[in-house]
Structures are given as structure tokens and as C-alpha cells.
């Protein structure tokens, strides 16, 4: 194994993990899915997507106390 490959692989994995953990990768998945299903429709910007995502989470809570 190349000595430089190990740290790069760890960095790529860590970057992937943090993007998944923070939800940053959601926009990339949304964009790919949207372009696949609706290639001629405009795609939301990242900011517009995040606003809609936040509104959806606030109006549809997944867990509640009591």
C-alpha cells in the first residue's frame, strides 16, 4: 500500500462522514434525483432547498417528548 494513499483515504472517508452527519450531502442527492426525473425543470438553489428542508422539518417533527 502506498504510504500517501492511507491518509488520503482517511481524509475522504472523514469528509464523507461529516457531510452525511451534517446533512450537507442531502442537496447533492436532491440535485441528482431532480435532474434525473425532471431534466428540463429548474433546480432549486442550495439556499432555497435548505429553506424548504427546514420548513418541512419544523412542520413534520419526527419525534416528540411525551
C-alpha positions as CSV (number, residue, x, y, z in Angstrom):
1,X,0.0,0.0,0.0
2,X,1.3,3.4,-0.9
3,X,2.0,5.5,2.2
4,X,0.3,8.6,0.8
5,X,-2.9,6.6,-0.1
6,X,-3.7,5.8,3.6
7,X,-4.1,9.4,4.8
8,X,-6.0,10.4,1.6
9,X,-8.4,7.6,2.1
10,X,-8.9,8.5,5.7
11,X,-9.5,12.1,4.7
12,X,-12.0,11.2,2.0
13,X,-13.9,8.9,4.5
14,X,-13.9,11.6,7.2
15,X,-15.1,14.2,4.7
16,X,-17.9,11.8,3.5
17,X,-18.9,11.1,7.1
18,X,-19.0,14.7,8.2
19,X,-21.1,15.7,5.1
20,X,-23.6,12.8,5.9
21,X,-23.7,13.7,9.6
22,X,-24.4,17.4,9.0
23,X,-26.8,16.9,6.1
24,X,-24.7,18.7,3.5
25,X,-24.8,15.8,1.1
26,X,-28.7,16.0,1.0
27,X,-28.6,18.8,-1.5
28,X,-26.3,16.8,-3.8
29,X,-28.7,13.8,-3.7
30,X,-31.7,16.1,-4.3
31,X,-30.0,17.7,-7.3
32,X,-29.1,14.4,-8.9
33,X,-32.5,12.9,-8.3
34,X,-34.2,16.1,-9.6
35,X,-32.1,16.2,-12.8
36,X,-32.8,12.5,-13.4
37,X,-36.6,12.8,-13.0
38,X,-37.1,16.4,-14.3
39,X,-34.2,17.3,-16.6
40,X,-35.9,20.4,-18.1
41,X,-37.3,21.8,-14.8
42,X,-35.2,24.4,-12.9
43,X,-33.3,23.1,-9.9
44,X,-33.6,24.9,-6.5
45,X,-30.5,26.6,-5.3
46,X,-28.8,25.3,-2.2
47,X,-30.3,28.1,-0.1
48,X,-33.8,27.6,-1.4
49,X,-33.5,23.8,-0.8
50,X,-32.3,24.4,2.8
51,X,-35.2,26.8,3.5
52,X,-37.7,24.2,2.3
53,X,-36.0,21.4,4.2
54,X,-36.0,23.4,7.4
55,X,-39.7,24.3,7.0
56,X,-40.5,20.7,6.3
57,X,-38.7,19.6,9.5
58,X,-40.5,22.2,11.6
59,X,-43.9,21.2,10.3
60,X,-43.3,17.5,10.4
61,X,-41.4,16.6,13.6
62,X,-40.1,13.1,13.7
63,X,-40.0,12.6,17.4
64,X,-41.8,14.2,20.3
65,X,-41.4,14.1,24.0
66,X,-44.5,12.8,25.9
